[in-house]
Amino acid sequence: MTKIELKERIKELKNKKGAVILAHYYTTDDVQEVADFLGDSLALSVKARDIDAPIILFAGVNFMAETAKVLSPNKKVLIPVPEAGCSLAESCSAEALAKLKEEYPGHKVVSYVNTSVGVKALTDICCTSTNALKVVESIPSNQPIIFAPDRNLGSYIRNVTGRENMVIWDGACLVHEEFSLEKILELKAKYPDAKVVVHPECNSSLVEIADYVGSTAGILDYCGESSAKDFIVVTESGILVEMKKRYPDKNFIPAPTISSNGGCNECHHMKMITLENILSCLENESPEVYVDEPTRKAAEKSILNMVAIK
């Protein structure tokens, strides 16, 4: 089938089954085109909960679809490629986190949403890259914390708050670890008026030179609100699709990686999602995401604790 035929067939099946497709900003432009909603992981999971649809197809990596199922237990949640994972989420298993909790009794656990449902079930309160600072500041300063699994986001929060009683898990997103400070500074010299926008999963040297640090959604909003015309984008390349669509009069310059002079680094897990496997997933209503109820309830509590923070 051609791309046009695939897209038409996907649209036909969506309408027939009452299905809704949610796609992360890091997926390909073709996948984003067939999606009903685009967003970052938590925003999409909340959307899955709030929309009136019996079937949710999550075009994203596995922890995202799990989170959608946690918040939408009565809906059928599908994931086209269950093996599409996340290096950051995989750096912290539930078993390993349970051991760390035993080593540090009395510590509250704050976990990034980029974690498995098992890790969320062991967590007191989740956070996103947008609200991590607010979440940590909501906890009394004398209360020790385990922050998992992103060492870069955790270190950023510790530096901003000056909080020393944080045990930070040593995990990282391989995509965001690959950007080159030296090459970005060269780009900045070439485009002196450009604003540097950085995801907080990047290492501290990149965060320090940023004009804005935030989530994918936050970066998109900042680029729209800023009067600047040029932006050096230091996050996964998929976001460029939405940036160019929203702000066609602005210039988005992909940050180079250590190993290449080319554009933004790509998450190969996100790029595993294609029109073909979306169509197959809709046709068969499989693979489906399942989460046992005790784990789901515990994970949901950690997410709702975060949502309750204003």
C-alpha positions, 0 to 999 in steps of 0.5 A: 500500500502507498502512504496515502492508502495507508493513511486512508485505511487508518482513518477508515478503521479509526472511524469504524472502531471509535478509536483515537490515536495519540502520538508523541512529538518524537514520532515521525511526521507520517505518524504525527499526521494520522494522530488525533492528538499530539503531545508529550507523554503525560499530557497524552495519558491525561488526554486518553483518560478524558476523551470519550473513546473505547480504544486508545492507540498510543503511538509512543514507547511502552511506558507511555502506553502503560501510563495511559492504561493506568489512568484509563483502566476501562479503555482498551489501550493498544501499542503498535510496537511493545518492544519500543522502549526507553533507555531512561526507563530501562535504567531503573527497574522496579526491583532495583528501586525497591532495593534502594528504598531499603537502603534509604528508609524514610526517603520519599521517592520522586520518579520521573514519568519516564519510568515503568509502571512497576517503578511508578507503583513504588513511587510516592509522587511522579513528576515531569520535566515541566513540574519537577521543580514544583514537585520537589519544592512541595516536599518539606526541605527536611524530608530526604528524597530519592529522585529517579531515574534521570541524573541530569534532571535530578542534578538540575533540580538539586542545583536550582533548589540547593537541596542536598538531601537528594539521592539521585539515581544514575540513569540517563536518556541516551538521545539527550546525552549525545549532543555536543556542547562544542558544536552547539557553541559553534552554531551559537557563534554562527547565529548569535541572536538564536535562542538555545532551547534545551530539554532538562534530560541533557547534561548540565553543561548544555543546561548552563548555556540554555536560554530556556530549559523545559519539556517538549511542550514547554519548548514549543510554547517558549518558541511561540512566545519568544520574539526571537526568529532563530532557535537552536533546538537541543532535543529529539528531532521529531519535535521539529515537525510540530515546530515548523507547523506552528511557527513557519516564519521562524528558523529552527536549527537542529543541534549537532551530536557528538558523532555527527554534524547533522541534525538533532539526535533521533530516538530509534525506539520512537522511529520504530512506530510506522503507518504499517504497524499502526494499521496492523494494530488497529485491524487486530486490536492488538498488541494490547496493554495490560496492568494488574490492578494492585500495580495500577492502583499504586502507580495511579496514586503516584501520578494523582499525587503529582496532579494535585500539586498546583 
